[in-house]
Amino acid sequence: MSQRDDAFIMNYSLPLLAVLIWSANTIVSKLAADAIEPSEIGFLRWLLAVALLTPFLLPRCLRNLAAIRPHMPRVIVLALLGMVIYQTLAYFAAAHTTATHMGIILTLSPMMVLGLAVLLGQAPTAGAVLGSVLAIAGVVLVVSGGDLAQLLASGLNRGDAMMLVAAFAYAAYNILLKRWRMPGIDTWLLLYLQMLVAVVAQLPVYLAMPRVGLNLHNLPLVGFAGTMASIMAPLLWMTAVQRLGPSRSSMFFNLTPVFTALIAAVVLHEQLNGAQWLGAVLTIAGVLLAERWTKPLRRSAVVQAVS
């Protein structure tokens, strides 16, 4: 295997692993629904992550204050979009909408990234457009179980609206994460700074909302959310966005419902039907198509017009 192949596998394993962890965290969130309040796990996960990383990263923060200070407005925006608005709305949306709707709406995030990138001047590729359509069609099959009529018959509710805002916030997060260069702030430091902002921003909500408190039942759930989902997955994801770009990385988000369904089948003993397996195949095919077919649409249109 060549070095180029090794680099390809390494780069694309980053968003894949991040999505796998977040998919597992969806199962954790389902298990936590009856064990802890959404505002609690939303706050405590980042508090735990900050507590674990502070001994290692706070000294670096203090040493690099001069480099960090000019970029703090951008860090705050990123934290509010990716760790506060997106994560918090997803927790609260679960009380007002179905998991099916949440899965469908969340897969709009890659399309939103693509749309924002085009508005900012990036030429979309044929593979990205066709792959997005194919992948989203697959996701629809996975999360609806093949019952598209019932899915279309369900109207927009408060939870759906929350998830739309959450998906757009995360799309904007990925775009800005790629475009904003912050010299002097490496990936670990950027992640830590965003966590600090998230803790401060969510503290008032945590204090104002009802609380269950930590116990033996919900502590492991908070532990997973505060370590794997809050430290490892964001680190993998930010590195992927920096190496691959927001559009390519976000395509892997389409795999979230597929991975979630597979993990749920093992952990929660939920079964996939034929339509959902077909949807899984379509979703993976769409991601691969987007990654392999990188011909810009604009160039194709120009060539056709000239000929």
N, C-alpha and C positions, 0 to 999 in steps of 0.2 A: 504494500500500500504506500503511495507516494505521500510526501509532506502536504501536498495540496489536498489530498483526500483526507488526511488526518485533520487538517485545519477545518475542512468542510464539516466533518463529523463533529468536531469539538464545538464549532460555532453554532450549529443547528441543534446540538444536544442541550444548549443553554435554555432557549425558550421552551423546548420540549419538557425538560425536567421541571422548570418553573410551573408550567401548566399542569403537570402531573401532581405537584405538591398542592397547588391551589384547588385542583379537583378533589384531592383527598380532604382538603380543608372544607370543601362543600359538605362532605359527609359529616365532618366534625361539627359544622354549623347546624346540620339537621339534628345531630345527637344533642347539641347544646340548646336547642329550641325550648326544651322543657326543663333545662337545668340552670339557665342563667339568662339575665336580661340582655337584649341586644346592645344597649348602651354600655353595659358592663364589659362584655367580651370585646367590644369595639375599642374601649379604652385600655383595659387590662392587658390586652395582647401587645400593644405598643409600649405600655409601661414595663412589662416584663422584658421586651426586647431591648429597651433603653437600659434597664438595670444590668442586663447581661453584657452589653457592649460598652457601657460607660468606663469600666476599668481600663479597657484597651484603647478607646477612641477619644475620651475626654482630654487626656493629655495632648493628643495630636491636635484637637480642636483649639486648645489654649495656645499651642505653639504657632498655629496658623491663623490666628484671629485677623491679622492684617489682610491675608489673602481671602478669608471667608467673608469679611464684613461687606465688601462691595457686591457680593453675589447673594446676600441673604434675601433680598426681595424675590429673586428667582427661586431660591430654595423654598421659601414660604409658599409661593404659588404652586410649585410642584407637590409639596406636602399636602396642601389643601385639596388639590385635584386628585392625586393618586392614593393618599392614605386617609384622608378625612371624608371628602365628599363621596368618592367611589365606595370605600369600604363601609362607611356608616350607613349610607343609603341602602346598600345591599342587605345589611342586617335588618334594617327597619322594613324594607320592602317585603321581606319574607312573611311578615304578619298580615300583609294586605293583598298578596297575589300568590299565584301558584309557582311551584318550581319550574313547571313547563314554560310559563311566561318569562320567568327570570332567565332561563337558559336561552330562549329565543332572542330576547332583547339584548342580552350581553354579547351575543355573537354579531350584533350590529356594530360593535366597537371597531373591528378591523375595517369595515366599510366606511365608518366615520373617519378613521385614520386616512384611508385612501382619499376620501373626499376632501379632507382638510389639506392633505399633501398636494392635491391637484390645485386647490384654491391658492396655495402658497407657491405655485409655479412648477411643481414636479410633474413630469409626464408619466401617466400611468402606463403599466405594461399590459399587454394583451392577456398574459397569464394571470396577472393579479385580478383583472376584472372578471375573466371567465372562471378562474379558480374560486374567487369570492362567491360568485353565484352558485357554483357547484357545491362548495363547502356549506354555505348557508342552507341550501336545499337539503343537504344531508343532515345538518343539525336540526332542521325542522322535523325531519322524519324521526330522529333520535328522541327529541324531547316531547314530540306529540304522540309517539307510539304508532304513527301512521294514520291517526284520526285527524286529518286536516280540517274536516268540516267543523268538528267541535272546537278546534283551535281558532278558526276564523269566526265562529259564532260568539266567542268570549270577547267582551268589550274591554276597553281600556279602563283600568281602575287606578286608585291612588298608588298601589304598589308598582303597577306598570309604568306610571309616570316617574316614580322614583328611580326605577331601573333605567329608563331612557336617559335621565339626567346623569346617572352613575356611569352608563356606557359612554356618553359624550365626554364626561369628565376624564375618564381613563384614556379615551382617544386623544384628547388634548394633552394629557400628561405625556403620552408616548411621543407625540409630535415635538413638544417643547423639550423633552429630555434629550432628543437627538439634536435639536437645533441650537440649544443653549450651551455654549462652551464656558466652563468655569475653571480657568487655570488655578492650580493650587488646591483643588478639591478633587480627590480621587473618588472612586466608586464607593468604597467603604465609608469614607467621610460624608459623602453626599447622602448615603442611605441613613447614616446616624443622625445627621442634621434634620432630615425629613421626619425621622421618628420623634425627635425632640419637639418639633413643631406640632406633630400630630398629638402628642401627649398634652401639650399646653392647650391646643385648640379644642380637644375633646373633654378636658377636665370639667368645664362648666356643664356640659350635657350629662356627664357621668354623675355629678353631684346633684343635678336637678331631677334626674329620673329615678324611678324605684330601683332598688337593688336587692338581689338575693344574697350576695356574699359568696365567698369561695368556700367550697366544701369538697369532700372526697370524690363526689360525683362529677363536679364540673372542673376541678383543678387540672386533670389530665387534658381536658379539651382546651382550656386556656393555655396550657403549656405547649400543646402542638401549635395553636394559632400564634403564640408569641415567639416561637422559635423557628419552626420549619416554614410556616406561612408568612411570618413577618420579617425574618432575617434571611433565610436561605433563598426562598423563592424571589423576593424583590431583588436580591443581589444578582441572582442568575438572570433575571429579567432585564435589569438595567444594563448589565454587561452585554446581553443579546441586542438590545436596542442600539447601544453604542457601536457594536460590530456589524450588525445586519441592517440597521435602520428600522424605523417604526412600522413601515408598511409590511415588510417581510416578517418581523417578529410578531406583529399582531395577527397575522394569518394563523399562527399556532393557537390563538385563542379559540378558534373554531373547534379545536379538539377537546375543549373543556367539558362539554356535555357528554362526549363519547367516553372520556376517561372517567367522568363522574358515574356514568351508567355502569361501566365495567367494575369500578370499585364497589359501587352499591350492590351489584350482583353478588360480590364475594362477601362483603361485610354485612349488608342488610338483607341478603338473600333475595334481592329483586332480580327479576328475569327480563331479558331482552327478547322482544319478538322479532319476526322476520323483517319488518319494516325498519326497526331500529338498527339491526345488523346492516341492512342496506345503507341506511343513513351513515353509519360509521365508515363504511367503505367509500361513500361519496365524499364525506368530509376529508378523509385522509387523501383521497385523490385530488380534491380541490387544493389542499395545501401543497402537495407535490407539484401540481400544475403551476401554481403561482410562483414556486421557487425555481422551476426549471425553464419556464417560458418567459424570458425577460425582455422580449422585443417591445420597445416603446410604441404605443398606439399612434402617437403623433407622427413618428417617422413613417409608420405604415400608411397613414392617411396621406402624407406628402407624396410618397412613392406612387400610390394609387392615383392621386390627382395628376401627377406628371405623366403617367402612362396613359 
